[in-house]
Amino acid sequence: MIARLSAVYALRTMDKKALSERDICTQLVVPAIEKAGWDLSTQLREQVYLTDGKIVVRGKLASRGKRSFADLVLYHKPNLPLAVIEAKDNHHARGAR
């Protein structure tokens, strides 16, 4: 209990502008998901690849673009994704890509 309270105090006193996208996920988003009642071991996956990348064709040559991934994916049941969560650092506006 004391460790949990000190973690909450540390979050309140830290400079949130200095947090990276990964820090925001692990320190703010994942605890909120757990508090909402989601089972982190069976219903949440982090850094999930969504696509293999756009296929780029130039003449007779073809290649793949950059793979896209989601920061977090919530699952209702195994292999049944329900929501994709994309976290941003504090240097981006809401809705920024």
VEXDREN-2710 file (C-alpha; in Angstrom, 1 decimal):
% VEXDREN-2710
k/r/px/py/pz
1/MET/0.0/0.0/0.0
2/ILE/2.8/2.4/0.9
3/ALA/4.6/1.7/-2.4
4/ARG/1.4/2.4/-4.3
5/LEU/0.9/5.7/-2.5
6/SER/4.4/6.8/-3.2
7/ALA/4.0/5.9/-6.9
8/VAL/0.8/8.0/-7.0
9/TYR/2.6/10.9/-5.3
10/ALA/5.5/10.6/-7.8
11/LEU/3.1/10.8/-10.7
12/ARG/1.5/13.9/-9.3
13/THR/4.8/15.7/-8.7
14/MET/6.6/14.8/-12.0
15/ASP/6.9/17.0/-15.0
16/LYS/4.5/15.4/-17.4
17/LYS/6.0/17.4/-20.3
18/ALA/9.3/15.5/-19.8
19/LEU/7.6/12.0/-20.2
20/SER/8.2/10.0/-23.4
21/GLU/5.4/8.2/-25.3
22/ARG/6.4/4.9/-23.7
23/ASP/6.5/6.5/-20.2
24/ILE/3.0/7.8/-20.7
25/CYS/1.8/4.4/-21.7
26/THR/3.3/2.5/-18.8
27/GLN/2.8/5.1/-16.0
28/LEU/-0.6/6.6/-17.0
29/VAL/-2.5/4.7/-19.5
30/VAL/-1.9/1.1/-18.4
31/PRO/-2.7/1.8/-14.7
32/ALA/-6.0/3.5/-15.8
33/ILE/-6.9/0.4/-17.9
34/GLU/-6.2/-1.9/-15.0
35/LYS/-8.2/0.3/-12.7
36/ALA/-11.1/0.1/-15.1
37/GLY/-11.2/-3.6/-14.6
38/TRP/-9.3/-5.0/-17.6
39/ASP/-7.1/-8.1/-17.1
40/LEU/-3.7/-7.0/-18.2
41/SER/-2.4/-10.5/-18.7
42/THR/-5.2/-11.7/-21.0
43/GLN/-6.9/-8.6/-22.4
44/LEU/-4.1/-6.2/-23.2
45/ARG/-1.1/-6.4/-25.6
46/GLU/1.5/-3.7/-26.1
47/GLN/3.4/-2.8/-29.2
48/VAL/1.2/-4.8/-31.6
49/TYR/2.0/-4.7/-35.3
50/LEU/-1.1/-3.9/-37.4
51/THR/0.2/-4.0/-40.9
52/ASP/3.3/-5.2/-42.7
53/GLY/3.6/-1.9/-44.5
54/LYS/2.4/-0.4/-47.7
55/ILE/3.5/-2.2/-50.9
56/VAL/5.4/0.2/-53.1
57/VAL/5.7/-0.9/-56.8
58/ARG/8.2/0.8/-59.1
59/GLY/8.3/-0.8/-62.5
60/LYS/9.1/-4.4/-62.0
61/LEU/10.4/-3.9/-58.4
62/ALA/8.2/-4.1/-55.4
63/SER/9.0/-3.4/-51.7
64/ARG/7.3/-2.8/-48.4
65/GLY/7.1/0.4/-46.6
66/LYS/7.4/0.9/-42.8
67/ARG/5.3/-1.4/-40.6
68/SER/2.6/0.3/-38.5
69/PHE/1.9/-0.7/-35.0
70/ALA/-0.4/0.3/-32.1
71/ASP/0.9/1.1/-28.6
72/LEU/-1.9/-0.9/-26.9
73/VAL/-4.7/-3.2/-28.1
74/LEU/-7.5/-4.3/-25.8
75/TYR/-9.0/-7.7/-26.5
76/HIS/-12.5/-8.8/-25.5
77/LYS/-11.6/-12.5/-26.0
78/PRO/-8.4/-14.1/-27.5
79/ASN/-8.0/-13.1/-31.1
80/LEU/-10.9/-10.6/-30.9
81/PRO/-9.5/-7.1/-30.6
82/LEU/-11.9/-4.5/-29.3
83/ALA/-9.9/-1.2/-29.2
84/VAL/-6.6/0.2/-30.4
85/ILE/-5.0/2.8/-28.2
86/GLU/-2.3/5.1/-29.5
87/ALA/-0.5/7.2/-26.9
88/LYS/1.4/10.4/-27.7
89/ASP/4.0/12.3/-25.8
90/ASN/3.0/15.8/-24.5
91/HIS/4.6/17.6/-27.5
92/HIS/1.8/16.6/-29.8
93/ALA/-1.8/17.9/-29.9
94/ARG/-4.8/15.6/-29.5
95/GLY/-5.5/13.8/-32.7
96/ALA/-2.0/14.3/-34.1
97/ARG/-0.4/11.5/-36.1
END
